[in-house]
Amino acid sequence: MGWIYLALVIDLYSRAVVGWQLADHMRAELVCDAVQIAQVRRGCIPKLFHSDRGSQYVSESLETILADVNISMSRKGNCWDNAVAERFFGTLKT
């Protein structure tokens, strides 16, 4: 048994998790799958997508899925920009 990775898409208005995906890797397809699940569950794709600077979030495949979306990223070393996701993961881990 090894690591398992969880990618989330959280609606910042309702703070609801609208998309998620689990995998044994942290490649771009993990995030792409979570975004596509969120799109199906919400019936649309958001106008703004915020993430950290991980390589999976700057991939060409994710940029293709989010072609009509404003993509926002945290500044280097600034954890406050991702506070909602960090809070979720903190709660999940405890």
Contacts in CASP RR format, 6 or more apart in sequence:
PFRMAT RR
TARGET T0000
AUTHOR 0000-0000-0000
METHOD contacts of the structure
MODEL  1
MGWIYLALVIDLYSRAVVGWQLADHMRAELVCDAVQIAQVRRGCIPKLFH
SDRGSQYVSESLETILADVNISMSRKGNCWDNAVAERFFGTLKT
2 24 0 8 1.000
3 24 0 8 1.000
4 22 0 8 1.000
4 23 0 8 1.000
4 24 0 8 1.000
5 22 0 8 1.000
5 23 0 8 1.000
5 24 0 8 1.000
5 25 0 8 1.000
5 26 0 8 1.000
5 30 0 8 1.000
6 20 0 8 1.000
6 21 0 8 1.000
6 22 0 8 1.000
6 92 0 8 1.000
7 20 0 8 1.000
7 21 0 8 1.000
7 23 0 8 1.000
7 30 0 8 1.000
7 31 0 8 1.000
7 33 0 8 1.000
7 34 0 8 1.000
7 56 0 8 1.000
8 17 0 8 1.000
8 19 0 8 1.000
8 20 0 8 1.000
8 34 0 8 1.000
8 85 0 8 1.000
8 88 0 8 1.000
9 17 0 8 1.000
9 18 0 8 1.000
9 19 0 8 1.000
9 20 0 8 1.000
9 34 0 8 1.000
9 35 0 8 1.000
9 37 0 8 1.000
9 38 0 8 1.000
10 16 0 8 1.000
10 17 0 8 1.000
10 18 0 8 1.000
10 84 0 8 1.000
10 85 0 8 1.000
10 88 0 8 1.000
11 17 0 8 1.000
11 18 0 8 1.000
11 42 0 8 1.000
11 46 0 8 1.000
12 50 0 8 1.000
12 84 0 8 1.000
15 84 0 8 1.000
17 88 0 8 1.000
18 38 0 8 1.000
18 41 0 8 1.000
18 42 0 8 1.000
19 34 0 8 1.000
19 35 0 8 1.000
19 37 0 8 1.000
19 38 0 8 1.000
19 41 0 8 1.000
20 34 0 8 1.000
20 37 0 8 1.000
21 30 0 8 1.000
21 31 0 8 1.000
21 33 0 8 1.000
21 34 0 8 1.000
21 37 0 8 1.000
23 29 0 8 1.000
23 30 0 8 1.000
23 33 0 8 1.000
26 56 0 8 1.000
27 56 0 8 1.000
28 55 0 8 1.000
28 56 0 8 1.000
28 59 0 8 1.000
28 61 0 8 1.000
28 62 0 8 1.000
29 61 0 8 1.000
30 56 0 8 1.000
31 51 0 8 1.000
31 56 0 8 1.000
31 57 0 8 1.000
31 59 0 8 1.000
31 62 0 8 1.000
32 59 0 8 1.000
32 61 0 8 1.000
32 62 0 8 1.000
32 65 0 8 1.000
35 45 0 8 1.000
35 49 0 8 1.000
35 62 0 8 1.000
35 65 0 8 1.000
35 66 0 8 1.000
36 65 0 8 1.000
38 45 0 8 1.000
38 46 0 8 1.000
39 45 0 8 1.000
45 65 0 8 1.000
45 66 0 8 1.000
45 68 0 8 1.000
45 69 0 8 1.000
46 69 0 8 1.000
47 69 0 8 1.000
47 70 0 8 1.000
48 69 0 8 1.000
48 70 0 8 1.000
48 72 0 8 1.000
49 66 0 8 1.000
49 69 0 8 1.000
49 70 0 8 1.000
49 71 0 8 1.000
49 72 0 8 1.000
50 71 0 8 1.000
50 72 0 8 1.000
50 73 0 8 1.000
50 74 0 8 1.000
50 81 0 8 1.000
50 82 0 8 1.000
51 57 0 8 1.000
51 71 0 8 1.000
51 72 0 8 1.000
51 73 0 8 1.000
51 74 0 8 1.000
51 82 0 8 1.000
52 73 0 8 1.000
52 74 0 8 1.000
52 81 0 8 1.000
52 82 0 8 1.000
53 73 0 8 1.000
53 74 0 8 1.000
53 76 0 8 1.000
56 62 0 8 1.000
57 73 0 8 1.000
58 73 0 8 1.000
63 71 0 8 1.000
73 81 0 8 1.000
74 81 0 8 1.000
74 82 0 8 1.000
75 81 0 8 1.000
79 86 0 8 1.000
END
